[in-house]
């Protein structure tokens, strides 16, 4: 059955913000946790967002999908959680982003029309002044002078009112544009960012990669590194998902420390990461991949208890260099072959395609 929607449970669909009070969000937490406990997915932001929106009744399509799984008594895996998040939350966020972009475009068009109308009023006022000067060039009677002055005064008052209206409209539009721009930036970030690792998510990575692919040079000369945490399921099963999340965040931090300029780092799956290095020769890309591998190997993750310490964390990496006319999917396929070879040959190494 769909969840009962709590009083006050709501979202601002334009800004993708949750608007519940602290009291209501505490109620939702109490409802969501028992459902999360029965799943195999970890207690990370992706998983909690699913159940939060479900128990709050905020996302009917998501609730329908989760209700079907609950009826089957089929616990959600990590892959299930990320797939549901991508379909029912990330896609919605992308739709919100598109809506905000349309609203901003409409606002700018409206502002342009108001300015155009003001320009027409200004032209009319200028023509009135020119006509008045022409009327006063020759000898005219006092009554004619008064008539011209009256007409010009009327036009001046009308122009003053139009200018005041335009000023107020532009002030309002400025506030609207600033508000929409802020919402647009927030929506763009949320739609393209992985919430756990604060890197680009798969959608953000693919968008950036496609932009590079569509550029004049394309992917030629760009290096792609696919990264997979070794034995990550064992880490989760042995130490729990909280330590597993710490491992993923630590790997993400290493990636951030080793990118610069136009480099793109992303989390594209559960324990899978990607690094795209534009205009990077194979030797340079291999050096970066080795630096990352060694830095991750030095990571030591500690839990809340003294004995909760993950040993050496290692990763396997697959490297491929882009070719002329190659698509991002083709490049990823070659890098994936190199990654598989690295795992097959013993893990904790860089494979090259």
N, C-alpha and C positions, 0 to 999 in steps of 0.2 A: 504494500500500500504506500502511496505517496506520503511523505512526512507531514505532520501537522505544522502549519506555519505559525511561528510564535509571533505574538504581538510585538511590533517594532522591528521585526526582521526585514531588512530591505537593503538594496544596493542602489547607488547612483550609477546607472548604466552608462552615463556619459563619461564619468571619470573613473569607473571601475573601482569605486571605493565602497567598503562596507560601512553602513551607517548605524549599526546597532550600538546601544549604550553598553557600558561596562557590565551592567546587570544582565542585560539580554545576552550579551556575548558569553557570559559565564554560564547561563542556562544552555546555550548551544554547545559549549565545551562539555558540559556534563552529559549531554545527549550524544555527542560525537565520539567521545573516548571509548565507551563500550563497543561501539561499532568498529572502531579502528583496531581495538585489541584482538578482535576475531580475525583480522586479516594478516596475510603474510608480508604485506608492504610495510616499510618502516614508518616511523612517526615523524616524517619530514613535512615541510610546507605543502608540497604537492598533495600528499595523502590527506593532510588535515583540511586543505581547501576543498577537496572532494566531499568529505563528510560534513564539513561546516555548511557548505551550500546545500547539501542534501537535507540535513535536519532543519535548516532554516526555511526550507521550501523556496529557495531563491532560483533554482535551476531545474525546471521540470524535466527537461530531456535527460539531464544527468541523473535525477532521481529515478526516472523510469529505468535507466540502464542499471543503476545500483540495486533497485528493488528486484529486478530480474535475477541478478546475481545472488541476492540474499535468499530468494525463494529456492534457488538451486543449492543453497548452502555451500557455495563455491567461493572460498577465500580469495581475495585479490592478491596477486603477485605484484612485484615491483613493476614489471612490464605492463600489467593491467592498469595499475594506477597512473602511469605516465601516458598510456594510450587514452584512457578516459579523460585525463586532464587536457591532453592535446585536442581531443575532439570536442569536449563540452565546455572547456574554459578558455584555452588558448585561442580556439577559432572564434569564440565569442569576443574575446579581447581584440582580435584582429578586425572583427566586424565593427566594434566600437571605434577603433582607430579610423576605419574608413568613414564612419558616420561623422566623426569630428572633423575629418578633412573636408567632407562635403559642406558641413556647417560653416567652416572657416572660409571656404571658397564662396559660398552664398553671401556671407557677411561682407567680404571684400567687394563682390559685385554690387551689392546694395550700396556700399559706401561710394563706389565709383559713380553710380547713378545719381546719388545725392549731390556729389561734387559737380557732375555734369549739369544738373538742374541749376545749381548755384551759378555756374558759369553762364548759363543762358540768362539768368536774372541780371547778372553783371553786364552782359552785352546789351540787354534791354535798357538798363540804366544809362549806359554810355550813349546809346542812340538817343535817349531822351535829352541828355545834356547837349549833344550835338544839335538836336532840333531846336532846343531852347536858345542856344547861341545864334543859330541861323535866324530864328524869329526876332531876335533883338538886334540884328545887324542894321536893319533899316529903321528909319524913324517910325515909331509906333506910339499909339496913344497910351495914356496912363492905365486905362482899363486892360489894354492888351498886355502891358508889362505885368500887371497884377495876375492876369490869367496865366502867363508863362511861369511866374514865380510860384503860383499855387500848384501848377502841374508838377514843377520840379520838386517842390516840397513834398507833395504826395508820393512821388517816385522815390525820394530820399527816405521817407519814412518806411515805405514798402521794402526798400533795399536793406534798411537797418533791421527790420523784422526778419527778413530772409537770412541775413547774415547771422543774427542771433540764433535763429533756428538751426542753421547749419553748424554753428559752433557747438550747440548742445548735442546735435546728432553726432558730430565727430567725436566729442568727448565720450558719449555713450559707446560709440563704435570702438574707440580706443580701449575702453575698459573691457568690452566684449572680446576684442582681439587678444588682449593680454590674458584674459581668463581662458579662452579657447586654446591659445598657444601653450599655456601651462598644462591644460588637460591633455593636449595632443602629445606633448613631450612625455608626460606620465604614461599615457596609453601606449605610446610607441615603445617606451622602456619596458613596461610590463608585458607587452605582447611578444617581445623578442628576447627576453632575459630569463635565464633559468633561476628560479627562486632560491634554490639551495646553494648554488655555487657562485651566483652573481656574475656568471659569464653569459655570453649569447646562448640562447637555446638553439635547437635544430633549425627552427624557422628563421631565426636571426642569422644563423650561419649560412643557410642556403641562400637567403636573400643577398647577403654580402658577397658570397661566392659567385652568385649569378651576375651581380653588378660588375664584378671583375671579369667574368666570362664574356659579358657583353661589351666590354671596353675594346678599344682599338687593338691592343696587344692580346687580349683574351687571357687564357690561362698559361700561355707559353712562358716558360721561365718562372712560374710560380710553383712553390713546393707545398705539398699537402702532407701533414703528419697525422695519422690516426693513432689514438692512444687508448689502451685498455688496461684497467687495473687487474693485476694478476691475482687469481684465487680470491676474488672479491666475495663470492658467495660464502666461502669458508670464513672470511672475516666477519660477515654478518651473522652467520650461524654460530660462530664461536664467541664473539664478543658483543653481539647485538647490533641493532641498526643505528643506535646513537653513535657508537664508535665508527661504524661504517660511514655515516654521514661526515664525521670528522675527517676520515681518510679522503673522501671526495673533495671536501673543502680545502684540505691541505694540498691535494694535487692541483686544484684550481688556482691556489695561491702561487704555486711554482710556475704554472703556465703564465699567469699575469706578470710574474717577475722576469720572464724570458721573452716577452714580446715588446715590440716598439713600432712606432709609425703606423703603417696600414695593416700590420699583422692582425689576424683575427683568431681569437681563442674561443672555443665553445664547448659546452657539454651537450652531446647529441644523443645520449641515451643513458641508461642506468649508471654504468661505470665506464662509459665510453666518452672520449673527448676528441676534439679535432683542432688542428692548428694549421692555418693557411698563411703562408709567407710569400707575399707578392715579390717578384723580381729577386729571387734568392737562388743562387746556384746550388747544385746538389751538395757540394762539399760544405757550404755554409749551413744549409738546412740540416745536414747530418750532424754537424757540430752542435747546433741548437738542440736537436733531438737528444744527443748524448748528454748535454748539460742538464736537460730536463730529467732524463733517466737517472742520472747520478744524484741530482738534488732530491728527487722523490725517494730514492733508496736510503737517503739519510734521515728521512722522516721517522719520528717516533710519536705515536699517538697514545695518549694516556686517558683513561676513563675516570670516573668519579672515585673508583676504588683503586687502591695501590696495585693490585694484581691485574687490573684491566689495562694491559699494555700490549698493543699490537707490535709484533717484532718488525723486521725489516719490510717496509712496504715497497713493492716493485711494480713496474709497469712494462708492458710490451708496446713497441711502436712500429708502425708501418709507414715508410716514406716513399713518395712518388713525386716525380717532377712533371709538371704540366707540359703538354705538347700542343703544337699549333692546331687550332680547330677542334680541340678536345672539349667535351662537355664536362661539367662538374661531376655528373654521375659516372662518367667513364674514368675520370681521375680518381674518384673515391673507390671505384671498383679495383683499380690497380693498387692503391694504397692498402686496401683491405686484404689483397693477396699477400702483400708484404707483411702486414700485421699477422696474418695467419701463419706465415712462415716463421716469424719471430717466436710465436707461441709454440709452434711445432718443434722448433730447435732448442727449446728449454726455457723460454720466457726471459724477462729482464734483459732485453736486447732490442736493437733497432734493425728491422728488416727493410730492405730497399728493393723497390720494383724498378 
